[in-house]
């Protein structure tokens, strides 16, 4: 999908990316409903690969596959439940702008970009994985977050110095529910030593609920 035109969906029409399929958004246009309802179902890969502005998905969006935000902003303007993976590259933004955003139990949000939930109600029931697997970096969340009892934050560690371990930076409030989990995962290059510390793995503007992680699980001792 390229050029200056929007995609208009009407009368219950559905766009579907099947497993193994790829949908490339290479512009800063919109997917919109012109009459009735419309749906985008992604079981494959949805890429925003070009454009420094905003690609706006303003129809019902169901993700059980992979969403890659490689540039600019990908905005979903409808209520959203993520059962797949949303990966946000450095300097890119995924913006949830509907009434609510539920990262479901099977859902993963990863990367080193920005998850903007400032205009929605965001609950993490799944996994937040800064930088993705086998890499370290910072995933930034703009807005507030609720970490439910099934919420997992997974931080990988390959050293103690700045930039040597994952960080999750939440600008607003984190509401911690009883039962939530922080997993600390040792990468092969890191050899733990007594008194090693990892400041600011998770930062926030404020906190509520229990105020902390219920379970902190290191993969090393």
Secondary structure in CASP SS format (residue, H / E / C, confidence):
PFRMAT SS
TARGET T0000
AUTHOR 0000-0000-0000
METHOD secondary structure of the structure
MODEL  1
X C 1.00
X C 1.00
X C 1.00
X C 1.00
X C 1.00
X C 1.00
X E 1.00
X E 1.00
X E 1.00
X E 1.00
X C 1.00
X C 1.00
X E 1.00
X E 1.00
X E 1.00
X E 1.00
X E 1.00
X C 1.00
X C 1.00
X C 1.00
X C 1.00
X E 1.00
X E 1.00
X E 1.00
X E 1.00
X C 1.00
X C 1.00
X C 1.00
X C 1.00
X E 1.00
X E 1.00
X E 1.00
X E 1.00
X E 1.00
X E 1.00
X C 1.00
X C 1.00
X E 1.00
X E 1.00
X E 1.00
X E 1.00
X E 1.00
X C 1.00
X C 1.00
X E 1.00
X E 1.00
X E 1.00
X E 1.00
X C 1.00
X C 1.00
X C 1.00
X C 1.00
X C 1.00
X E 1.00
X E 1.00
X E 1.00
X E 1.00
X E 1.00
X C 1.00
X E 1.00
X E 1.00
X E 1.00
X E 1.00
X C 1.00
X C 1.00
X E 1.00
X E 1.00
X E 1.00
X E 1.00
X C 1.00
X C 1.00
X C 1.00
X E 1.00
X E 1.00
X E 1.00
X E 1.00
X C 1.00
X C 1.00
X C 1.00
X E 1.00
X E 1.00
X E 1.00
X C 1.00
X C 1.00
X E 1.00
X E 1.00
X E 1.00
X E 1.00
X C 1.00
X C 1.00
X C 1.00
X C 1.00
X E 1.00
X E 1.00
X E 1.00
X E 1.00
X C 1.00
X C 1.00
X C 1.00
X E 1.00
X E 1.00
X E 1.00
X E 1.00
X C 1.00
X C 1.00
X C 1.00
X C 1.00
X E 1.00
X E 1.00
X E 1.00
X E 1.00
X C 1.00
X C 1.00
X E 1.00
X E 1.00
X E 1.00
X C 1.00
X C 1.00
X C 1.00
X C 1.00
X E 1.00
X E 1.00
X E 1.00
X E 1.00
X C 1.00
X C 1.00
X E 1.00
X E 1.00
X E 1.00
X E 1.00
X C 1.00
X C 1.00
X C 1.00
X C 1.00
X C 1.00
X C 1.00
X C 1.00
X E 1.00
X E 1.00
X E 1.00
X E 1.00
X E 1.00
X C 1.00
X C 1.00
X E 1.00
X E 1.00
X E 1.00
X C 1.00
X C 1.00
X C 1.00
X C 1.00
X E 1.00
X E 1.00
X E 1.00
X E 1.00
X E 1.00
X E 1.00
X C 1.00
X C 1.00
X C 1.00
X C 1.00
X C 1.00
X C 1.00
X C 1.00
X E 1.00
X C 1.00
X E 1.00
X E 1.00
X E 1.00
X E 1.00
X C 1.00
X C 1.00
X E 1.00
X E 1.00
X E 1.00
X E 1.00
X C 1.00
X C 1.00
X C 1.00
X C 1.00
X E 1.00
X E 1.00
X E 1.00
X E 1.00
X E 1.00
X E 1.00
X C 1.00
X C 1.00
X C 1.00
X C 1.00
X C 1.00
X C 1.00
X C 1.00
X C 1.00
X C 1.00
X C 1.00
X C 1.00
X C 1.00
X C 1.00
X C 1.00
X C 1.00
X E 1.00
X E 1.00
X C 1.00
X C 1.00
X E 1.00
X E 1.00
X E 1.00
X E 1.00
X C 1.00
X C 1.00
X C 1.00
X C 1.00
X C 1.00
X E 1.00
X E 1.00
X E 1.00
X E 1.00
X C 1.00
X C 1.00
X C 1.00
END
